[in-house]
Amino acid sequence: MDSLAPSRFPTTAADEQSGGTSRQITPERLADAVNALRLAQRRYSRDKAPVEWAMLQNNLGNALARLGERESGSSRIEEAVPPIAARLKSTPVRAIRSNGR
């Protein structure tokens, strides 16, 4: 694996509250994050880079869900389900327990 690990985009409510200050993540920034994460998916496969792949799925699902909270309709929320479900299926229970989560 090369040294170019995917970046973590601010996509959750906790990111908006980080550092004791509130900063609104705009829909435009979330849309940019979704686009960048989808591009990164081309680079990291589940088989070759499982940790990076899982992180991408998690971040993509979070970004889509947060974007869906700000839009009318449910299409973005529905779009968020597959990456979140894939990420959850990819982490064996033993791995979660061994990390103390």
C-alpha positions, 0 to 999 in steps of 0.5 A: 500500500502506498503512502497516500491514504485517503483523507478523512472529510468532516462529515459528522455532527461531531466534526461540526463541534470539534475543538469547542467551536461550532462550524457548519458544514455546508451542503456544498462541502458535503457534496464535494466530500461525496464526490471525492470519496466516490473517486477514492473508491476507485483506488481502494478495493475491499480486498487490497486495502480493507481498512481504507475501504472500510473508512471510505464506506463509513465516510461516504455513508456519513456524508450522504446521510448528513447531506440527506438531513439537509435536503427534502426527500429521502434519496440521499438517506437511501443512498447512504444505506449501502455503504454503511451496511457494507462497512458494517458487514466488513468488520468481524465482531472479533475485530471490534472486540479486540479494539475495545469498541 
